[in-house]
Each structure stands twice: as C-alpha cells, then as structure tokens.
Amino acid sequence: MNLTPLSAISPIDGRYRKQLVDLAPYFSEFGLMRYRIRVEVEYFLALAEAGIFRMPPALKPGRLRALYEHFTEDDAESIKATERITNHDVKAVEYYIKDRLQALEAAEVSEWVHFGLTSQDVNNTAIPLLWKEALEEVYLPALLNITAMLKKMAGAWEKVPMLARTHGQPASPTVLGKEMMVFVERLENQVSLFAHIPYAAKFGGATGNFNAHHVAFPQKDWVSFANKFVDEKLGLQRMQYTTQIEHYDHLAAQFDTLKRINNILVDFCRDAWTYISQDYFKQKTRENEVGSSAMPHKVNPIDFENAEGNLGVANAFFEHLSAKLPVSRLQRDLTDSTVLRNIGVPVAHSLLALKSLERGLGKLVLNESRLADDLEHNWAVVAEAIQTILRRENFPQPYEALKALTRGQQGITRETMHAFIEKLDVPVKVKEELLAITPQNYIGVPLFRKD
C-alpha cells in the first residue's frame, strides 16, 4: 500500500493529518533534514567569518542559506538516496551540501563543511532548534488561544453563581467565572515556568572537548567560538561540559512542564464534561451531525473526550522521553537517537487536544436557569454562613446546631432555614442578616479585579 492518510499506521499521519499539517515542517524527516542543513550552513559561514578559511567572493551567504530556506521534497529525496548508500543520515546531509557547493563552483571549500564535527553536534543543535520553533510558532499559540478563550468566558460569567461540589457533594457556592480563572491561572503559571527553561544544545566535537578543532587550530578559542555560534547564531544555549551528546536535562524539564500543562487540561476536560452532564451547559448542534448511531437525541461531549484521550497519549510519550533521554551509557549510546525522532508525536497529540478543546469551548451555551435551580434546591449550603455569623455573635455551639439541622437530611429548603433562624435567641439585626443569606448570594469575595 502507498502511504496515504488512509494507509498510515499512526492516526497522527492518517486520520488527523489535516489538523496537524502545521507540525510537519518541524518534526518530519524532511524537517529534520532542513534543520540539519541550516546548522551545517550556518556553521560553515561562521567558520569563514572567524577567519578559519577564505570564502570565495562569488559564494554569497544568501546562496548558501537558500539551501535550507528553499529546501524541497526533491532535495530531501536526493539526501535519502545518498543515505541508502552511506547508511548514515548526517553524512548524507554533508554530501548533499558538498554537491551543492560543487554546483556553485566552490568545490575548493567543500571540506570545511562539517569540519571537526560529529553527527551529534548537528543533531543536538538541529533538534532543539526545530523543537523550539515548533513550540513557539505552532504549539504555544494554540495553547494561548485556549487560555484566552477561557479568560473571555471567565469575564462573561464573573457574576454567575454556581453550586460548588467538593467530594462530589454540594458545598459552599462559587462563581462560574472564577472556576474558569482557576484554569487560566494554572496554565499561565506553567507557561511562565516553561519560558525559563533554556533550549539547550551540545556543540563540542566527538566527545565534547573540541579534540579535532584544537589539533587543527590550537591557537583558536573554540569554546568562545562555539558559544557565540550556538547562542547568537542559532538562539540556543550551549552546554559547556558534555559527552558526545547533550544532557537532555533541560529538554526533560520541558517535557515535564508540557505534561503538567496537559494534566491541567485533562482536569478541565473532566470538569467541562461533568458540567455538561449536569446540564449546566448545552452544546450547539450542527445540522446533519450525528451524536449517536442509535439514539437520535444525543449531543455528546466528544470534543472534551477526544481532548482528554489525546492528552493522555501525549503524556505517556512525555513520561518516557523525560525519563529515558537523560540516561546514556558512558560518553554515549545510540538509544537517544531513535527516541528523539518521536518528540513530535506527543506535541502532535497535544495540539490535536487543543484543537478539540477549541471546538468544544465554541459549542458551549450556558444554561443559567439550571445553575439557579441547583442552588435553590440546596439551601443546606448556607449552613456554613449561618454558623460562622453565630460564632461571631458568641452563640453557643452553632456548628453543632446546624449540623443537627442539615447533615444527611433531605428537603432542606428556604423555609427550613428561615424557621431555624427565627427560633434563634439572637438580636433582630442579626436575624435580618441571617435571613438575607441565600445560596445565590453566598459566593464570597469578588475576585475579578480591574486593576
């Protein structure tokens, strides 16, 4: 079978391909080739800029950068053809660039391509670079869009009272908008933490000591050169003491942060699912869309369910990646190579979840009357308010009195609570204060600030 969305083994490249096509330029084999060429070309130019060799006057930087800026699938196929001979993917990229230099009539400088490097100097800069740009250009905008949607909903519902449930049981009322802000705050905190984790890279020769560089040019400060190249030219942060590979500790920290973000979104998906099941939210319907193959009335919360499922798959990958990559035998084994090729998979499942969440949030319609009914049928929740005011008034054993009235009792109504209040031996002013409390207005401090 030819590879198509219908024949692909993974749903990432099959069923969901159209939704995830924006990730292909980064995490595909094509994308990795393009980023490897970018690193090799920029390193080649940096060597010339540092005076290590003389660039032919006719070989302008723009002509070299065009190798990755205008990289095509035909170019990628030619590299693949070479790899089938060399059985080495990075060497195939090196040969591709050398062939292009020959076509540009600059064969005399072709041996400066990949000068002094091992393949991991290329991989451990190309991969963090494509990782960084995929997150910044595709994933994070999608996440921030969800955060913005939640914040907008929070503002719209900042005065909508809602029965809270702790341990699944009716509890002190809350505000729907504030409950949305819980997730906004959690997501924003994790994005802030993520922003402080460096995109780390390794660049130091076969075992991290610049052996080949130093033996060829012992007077050159290769550490300073590499720091400037990686930090300034590539926008990454070079680790100073490495083996053949990067430590992956910072990358693992990023995986763990993304996993926490996904856990927060799982938490939200389950809350949204529950609110829909309680009829707090209706869902917009589409003509000709089917909710159930057997039950015509169904409008299922499939977007939140799909999101939760994909977030779980993503986290399983993130868990393995963060645990495995920082562990390598001695100066390096090959296990990181095959594992690194999968870093796009959890991002794809995470992005798919974000797109599902966007659809799900867009379908929600607040059923405010249902929230109001729920509050009205749970007058027992104002017991906390009453016993707290009675404590203030030094009334004897108020908690115990309200416990006897409400705990485990059915049918606690406005009349029940008011009858209890009327019998209390407290000043009239205090009774009036107590009688004014309702499940609808017992919602605490307004937490939305304009400042």
C-alpha positions, 0 to 999 in steps of 0.5 A: 500500500502507498502511504496515504492518510488512509494507509498510515499506521499512526492516526497522527499521519492518517486520520488527523493529518489535516489538523496537524499539517502545521507540525510537519515542517518541524518534526518530519524527516524532511524537517529534520533534514532542513534543520540539519542543513541550516546548522551545517550552513550556518556553521560553515559561514561562521567558520569563514567569518572567524577567519578559519578559511577564505570564502570565495567572493562569488559564494554569497551567504544568501546562496548558501542559506537558500539551501535550507530556506528553499529546501524541497521534497526533491532535495530531501529525496536526493539526501535519502538516496545518498543515505541508502548508500552511506547508511548514515543520515548526517553524512548524507546531509554533508554530501548533499551540501558538498554537491551543492557547493560543487554546483556553485563552483566552490568545490575548493571549500567543500571540506570545511563543511562539517569540519571537526564535527560529529553527527551529534553536534548537528543533531543536538543543535538541529533538534532543539532548534526545530523543537523550539520553533515548533513550540513557539510558532505552532504549539504555544499559540494554540495553547494561548488561544485556549487560555484566552478563550477561557479568560473571555468566558471567565469575564462573561460569567464573573457574576454567575453563581454556581453550586460548588461540589467538593467530594462530589457533594454540594458545598459552599457556592462559587462563581462560574467565572472564577472556576474558569480563572482557576484554569487560566491561572494554572496554565499561565503559571506553567507557561511562565515556568516553561519560558525559563527553561533554556533550549539547550544544545551540545556543540563540542566535537566527538566527545565534547572537548573540541579534540579535532578543532584544537589539533587543527587550530590550537591557537583558536578559542573554540569554546568562545567560538562555539558559544557565540555560534550556538547562542547568537547564531542559532538562539540556543544555549550551549552546554559547556561540559558534555559527552558526545551528546547533550544532557537532555536535562533541560529538554526533560524539564520541558517535557515535564512542564508540557505534561503538567500543562496537559494534566491541567487540561485533562482536569478541565476536560473532566470538569467541562464534561461533568458540567455538561452532564449536569446540564449546566451547559448545552452544546450547539448542534450542527445540522446533519451531525450525528451524536449517536448511531442509535439514539437520535437525541444525543449531543455528546461531549466528544470534543472534551473526550477526544481532548482528554484521550489525546492528552493522555497519549501525549503524556505517556510519550512525555513520561518516557522521553523525560525519563529515558533521554537523560540516561546514556551509557558512558560518553554515549549510546545510540538509544537517544537517537531513535527516541528523539525522532518521536518528540513530535508525536506527543506535541502532535497529540497535544495540539490535536487536544487543543484543537478539540478543546477549541471546538468544544469551548465554541459549542458551549451555551450556558444554561443559567436557569439550571445553575439557579435551580441547583442552588435553590434546591440546596439551601443546606449550603448556607449552613456554613454562613449561618454558623460562622455569623453565630460564632461571631455573635458568641452563640453557643455551639452553632456548628453543632446546631446546624449540623443537627439541622442539615447533615444527611437530611433531605428537603432542606429548603428556604423555609427550613432555614428561615424557621431555624433562624427565627427560633434563634435567641439572637438580636433582630439585626442579626436575624435580618442578616441571617435571613438575607443569606441565600445560596445565590448570594453566598459566593464570597469575595469578588475576585475579578479585579480591574486593576 
